Amino acid sequence: MSDETRVLFNADCPICNAEICHYRTYTKARGLNVAYDDLNSDALSDWKVDPDTAARRLHVVKEGALYVGVAAFVALWSEMPRYRWMAKIVRLPGIWQLSNGIYERILAPWLYRKHLKRSQKA
């Protein structure tokens, strides 16, 4: 992987894809050094993450470090001037734990279950 910030996301998930497409448009328009990889493409092999693990949470590589889940969102948001305030707020004690709890216990499992249902229909 290169020195750029890289985002691994599930383009087959309508919610994930809409959000990441928004970020992609934003970063591209500003010339920010962020690349986006669909976990359903050949790019997944560069990540050393199996497809099931990749589908469970957002993954971001920034400055050579891998971030997963809420930490991945914070890493991505910190790259984008319009979203840096969110990254700062989510890093605050209490907010960090609450954000992680909601993402890990509610949002990520819900999105993953939807992913499994879409996969079974295909």
C-alpha positions as YAML, in Angstrom:
chain: A
units: angstrom
residues:
- id: 1
  name: MET
  ca: [0.00, 0.00, 0.00]
- id: 2
  name: SER
  ca: [1.10, 3.55, -0.59]
- id: 3
  name: ASP
  ca: [1.45, 6.48, 1.81]
- id: 4
  name: GLU
  ca: [-2.02, 7.75, 0.96]
- id: 5
  name: THR
  ca: [-4.95, 7.18, 3.27]
- id: 6
  name: ARG
  ca: [-6.89, 4.18, 1.98]
- id: 7
  name: VAL
  ca: [-10.47, 3.22, 2.76]
- id: 8
  name: LEU
  ca: [-11.85, -0.31, 2.43]
- id: 9
  name: PHE
  ca: [-15.63, -0.36, 2.23]
- id: 10
  name: ASN
  ca: [-18.52, -2.48, 1.02]
- id: 11
  name: ALA
  ca: [-19.84, -0.91, -2.21]
- id: 12
  name: ASP
  ca: [-22.61, -3.53, -2.29]
- id: 13
  name: CYS
  ca: [-24.10, -2.02, 0.87]
- id: 14
  name: PRO
  ca: [-26.34, 0.89, -0.19]
- id: 15
  name: ILE
  ca: [-25.79, 2.74, 3.09]
- id: 16
  name: CYS
  ca: [-22.01, 2.25, 3.13]
- id: 17
  name: ASN
  ca: [-21.70, 3.05, -0.55]
- id: 18
  name: ALA
  ca: [-23.72, 6.28, -0.27]
- id: 19
  name: GLU
  ca: [-21.61, 7.52, 2.63]
- id: 20
  name: ILE
  ca: [-18.28, 6.58, 1.07]
- id: 21
  name: CYS
  ca: [-19.28, 8.01, -2.33]
- id: 22
  name: HIS
  ca: [-19.98, 11.29, -0.53]
- id: 23
  name: TYR
  ca: [-16.52, 11.19, 1.09]
- id: 24
  name: ARG
  ca: [-14.91, 10.21, -2.23]
- id: 25
  name: THR
  ca: [-16.54, 13.15, -4.02]
- id: 26
  name: TYR
  ca: [-15.48, 15.50, -1.21]
- id: 27
  name: THR
  ca: [-11.85, 14.32, -1.08]
- id: 28
  name: LYS
  ca: [-11.46, 14.21, -4.86]
- id: 29
  name: ALA
  ca: [-12.83, 17.75, -5.31]
- id: 30
  name: ARG
  ca: [-10.25, 19.01, -2.80]
- id: 31
  name: GLY
  ca: [-7.33, 16.97, -4.09]
- id: 32
  name: LEU
  ca: [-6.97, 15.12, -0.79]
- id: 33
  name: ASN
  ca: [-4.75, 12.05, -0.78]
- id: 34
  name: VAL
  ca: [-7.43, 9.45, -0.04]
- id: 35
  name: ALA
  ca: [-8.13, 6.31, -2.09]
- id: 36
  name: TYR
  ca: [-11.14, 4.02, -1.84]
- id: 37
  name: ASP
  ca: [-11.20, 0.26, -2.32]
- id: 38
  name: ASP
  ca: [-14.35, -1.82, -2.68]
- id: 39
  name: LEU
  ca: [-14.03, -5.02, -0.67]
- id: 40
  name: ASN
  ca: [-15.87, -6.79, -3.51]
- id: 41
  name: SER
  ca: [-13.02, -6.08, -5.94]
- id: 42
  name: ASP
  ca: [-9.51, -7.39, -6.48]
- id: 43
  name: ALA
  ca: [-8.27, -4.57, -4.22]
- id: 44
  name: LEU
  ca: [-9.22, -6.64, -1.18]
- id: 45
  name: SER
  ca: [-6.11, -8.80, -1.67]
- id: 46
  name: ASP
  ca: [-3.93, -5.77, -0.87]
- id: 47
  name: TRP
  ca: [-5.54, -5.43, 2.55]
- id: 48
  name: LYS
  ca: [-4.64, -8.83, 4.05]
- id: 49
  name: VAL
  ca: [-8.18, -9.02, 5.45]
- id: 50
  name: ASP
  ca: [-10.60, -11.79, 4.58]
- id: 51
  name: PRO
  ca: [-13.89, -10.78, 2.90]
- id: 52
  name: ASP
  ca: [-16.02, -11.60, 5.94]
- id: 53
  name: THR
  ca: [-13.89, -9.49, 8.29]
- id: 54
  name: ALA
  ca: [-13.85, -6.66, 5.76]
- id: 55
  name: ALA
  ca: [-17.65, -6.72, 5.50]
- id: 56
  name: ARG
  ca: [-18.12, -6.37, 9.25]
- id: 57
  name: ARG
  ca: [-16.53, -2.92, 9.73]
- id: 58
  name: LEU
  ca: [-15.02, 0.04, 7.92]
- id: 59
  name: HIS
  ca: [-11.22, -0.25, 7.51]
- id: 60
  name: VAL
  ca: [-8.81, 2.62, 6.93]
- id: 61
  name: VAL
  ca: [-5.04, 2.63, 6.56]
- id: 62
  name: LYS
  ca: [-3.44, 5.96, 7.44]
- id: 63
  name: GLU
  ca: [0.28, 6.55, 7.78]
- id: 64
  name: GLY
  ca: [0.82, 2.79, 7.72]
- id: 65
  name: ALA
  ca: [-1.54, 2.08, 10.63]
- id: 66
  name: LEU
  ca: [-4.76, 0.10, 10.26]
- id: 67
  name: TYR
  ca: [-7.91, 1.53, 11.85]
- id: 68
  name: VAL
  ca: [-11.16, -0.41, 12.12]
- id: 69
  name: GLY
  ca: [-14.69, 0.67, 13.04]
- id: 70
  name: VAL
  ca: [-15.14, 4.05, 14.71]
- id: 71
  name: ALA
  ca: [-11.37, 4.54, 14.72]
- id: 72
  name: ALA
  ca: [-11.47, 4.17, 10.92]
- id: 73
  name: PHE
  ca: [-14.12, 6.87, 10.62]
- id: 74
  name: VAL
  ca: [-12.08, 9.17, 12.86]
- id: 75
  name: ALA
  ca: [-8.95, 8.53, 10.77]
- id: 76
  name: LEU
  ca: [-10.87, 9.33, 7.59]
- id: 77
  name: TRP
  ca: [-12.68, 12.38, 9.00]
- id: 78
  name: SER
  ca: [-9.39, 13.82, 10.25]
- id: 79
  name: GLU
  ca: [-8.24, 13.96, 6.61]
- id: 80
  name: MET
  ca: [-11.18, 16.13, 5.56]
- id: 81
  name: PRO
  ca: [-11.40, 19.76, 6.74]
- id: 82
  name: ARG
  ca: [-15.21, 19.75, 6.80]
- id: 83
  name: TYR
  ca: [-15.26, 16.66, 9.07]
- id: 84
  name: ARG
  ca: [-12.32, 17.30, 11.39]
- id: 85
  name: TRP
  ca: [-14.67, 18.68, 14.03]
- id: 86
  name: MET
  ca: [-16.48, 15.31, 14.13]
- id: 87
  name: ALA
  ca: [-13.19, 13.49, 14.55]
- id: 88
  name: LYS
  ca: [-12.30, 15.77, 17.47]
- id: 89
  name: ILE
  ca: [-15.68, 15.30, 19.15]
- id: 90
  name: VAL
  ca: [-15.70, 11.52, 18.75]
- id: 91
  name: ARG
  ca: [-12.19, 11.33, 20.28]
- id: 92
  name: LEU
  ca: [-13.45, 12.93, 23.52]
- id: 93
  name: PRO
  ca: [-13.70, 10.64, 26.56]
- id: 94
  name: GLY
  ca: [-17.24, 9.44, 26.99]
- id: 95
  name: ILE
  ca: [-18.14, 10.25, 23.38]
- id: 96
  name: TRP
  ca: [-15.49, 7.76, 22.23]
- id: 97
  name: GLN
  ca: [-16.93, 4.98, 24.37]
- id: 98
  name: LEU
  ca: [-20.53, 5.83, 23.41]
- id: 99
  name: SER
  ca: [-19.69, 5.98, 19.68]
- id: 100
  name: ASN
  ca: [-17.86, 2.68, 19.82]
- id: 101
  name: GLY
  ca: [-20.67, 1.05, 21.78]
- id: 102
  name: ILE
  ca: [-23.32, 2.16, 19.30]
- id: 103
  name: TYR
  ca: [-21.23, 1.22, 16.28]
- id: 104
  name: GLU
  ca: [-20.03, -2.14, 17.62]
- id: 105
  name: ARG
  ca: [-23.27, -3.30, 19.22]
- id: 106
  name: ILE
  ca: [-25.91, -1.83, 16.92]
- id: 107
  name: LEU
  ca: [-24.79, -0.29, 13.61]
- id: 108
  name: ALA
  ca: [-22.03, -2.63, 12.43]
- id: 109
  name: PRO
  ca: [-23.93, -5.84, 13.31]
- id: 110
  name: TRP
  ca: [-27.10, -4.50, 11.65]
- id: 111
  name: LEU
  ca: [-25.23, -3.56, 8.46]
- id: 112
  name: TYR
  ca: [-23.44, -6.93, 8.48]
- id: 113
  name: ARG
  ca: [-26.74, -8.83, 8.80]
- id: 114
  name: LYS
  ca: [-28.09, -6.85, 5.82]
- id: 115
  name: HIS
  ca: [-24.89, -7.76, 3.92]
- id: 116
  name: LEU
  ca: [-25.45, -11.46, 4.66]
- id: 117
  name: LYS
  ca: [-29.07, -11.25, 3.46]
- id: 118
  name: ARG
  ca: [-27.98, -9.52, 0.22]
- id: 119
  name: SER
  ca: [-25.28, -12.17, -0.27]
- id: 120
  name: GLN
  ca: [-27.81, -15.00, 0.13]
- id: 121
  name: LYS
  ca: [-30.08, -13.46, -2.51]
- id: 122
  name: ALA
  ca: [-27.25, -13.18, -5.04]
...
